[in-house]
């Protein structure tokens, strides 16, 4: 395999899930169907948020242009607010070209940009990984939402509610180098050693502290609907939907066969010759 092909083969892949609905039961999960992760691939999970709120007439930002109506910010963070700077070196945000210095590079946490504006647009976000990764930067897109959606749109507008657009992003590193793999996984945890000497009945047992990991958390939380449990529920729901569709197809095929049989009987009774087309 030549160098270019190998570089393409092991490049990180990004899959996304979007939560833009207040009535969402399960987030929508997407996987890269074109290049499956390798057996020793390592995923790194993060959330991309955009928050926007209409100006308070009494507290309008002094430097905001006259035609601007909202203040907004876009940011990249860990799924449960974990530190991601140990594998993510910097984040580049490319805003709409009407903004001065529309390309903003943030080299340390928090990876965020705050601005004012009047219109919605797609923000290009480029992720740069730490040098130990030897990985190329990866690009994703995020929608800036300024206007209410879902239920009670008029109420949200009157209350000037914050409009949130949240994406779950999963970067899959295929064949990561060993040093970077160790950074991402962080081990299974560090065991605290008990003090030396004899321990009595009431002595505390060694405790395991959770290791640092970039993987998606096992359980969801009030601020984060994305987790391994949620993914499992969504997969179960999709499996049930596939079963339902398969059953519907089976029933429709049976109906079609029955109608074709009746049609053949009618043709025979009327003396109509059936012409069979060659395949």
Secondary structure by P-SEA (a helix, b strand, c coil): ccaaaaaaaacbbbbbccccccccccccccccccccccccbbbbbbbbbbbbbccccccccccccccccccccccccccccccccccccbbbbbccccccccbbbbccccccccccccbbbbbbbbbbbcccccccbbbbbbbbbccccccaaaaaaaaccbbbbbbbbbbbbccccaaaaaaaacccbbbbbccccccccccccccccccccccccccccccccccaaaaaaaaaaaaaaaaaaaaaaaaaaaaaaaaaaaaaaaaaaacbbbbbbcc
